[in-house]
Amino acid sequence: MPVAFCGLIWSHKVLRGNFSARIDEKGRLKIPTAFRSLIEETHGNSLFVTSLSGESVLVYPMPVWIAIEEKLARVPSTNPARMRFLDRVNFFGQPAEFDRQGRVSVHPRLRESAGMAGAVAVIGQQDHLAVWNNERFVKRLEHDPFTEADAHALSELGI
């Protein structure tokens, strides 16, 4: 059931939290059941697996990714930020689907770049998932802490 939050209607059907998972020897990520169930129920089996920086893996339900592409289609094709964004997400990205065990393949180029092997953290980002090498993510949290400026910026947005 949707809830009003800061003047917005918000659904409880968001991807939130952090679950541990593993990348197997064939480069398949077993999506945690709580996330997979919600994605399948809300969006179906089709996904777009990509990255913007190559540091982590982003898993988008295909309808969410298509909405991003529709917004990009309204930006002039000569816009440098649009070109850089598309270059990166397409270099690292590929369409995917859940297999019968709830796994999704991660492209070898992206697996290598993001250090995806063994234990990983699968983090809900409301409408998509971010998958991080555990060590890399902990270092990121240590080197890029939540600051007073962040708290202030969010308070200006009513959060």
Secondary structure, DSSP 8 states (H G I E B T S, - for coil): --EEETTEEE-S--B-SEEEEEE-TTSEEE--HHHHHHHHHHH-SEEEEE-SSSSSEEEEEHHHHHHHHHHHHTS-TT-HHHHHHHHHHHHH-EEEE--TTSEEE--HHHHHHHT--EEEEEEE-BSSEEEEEHHHHHHHHHHS---HHHHHHHHHTT-
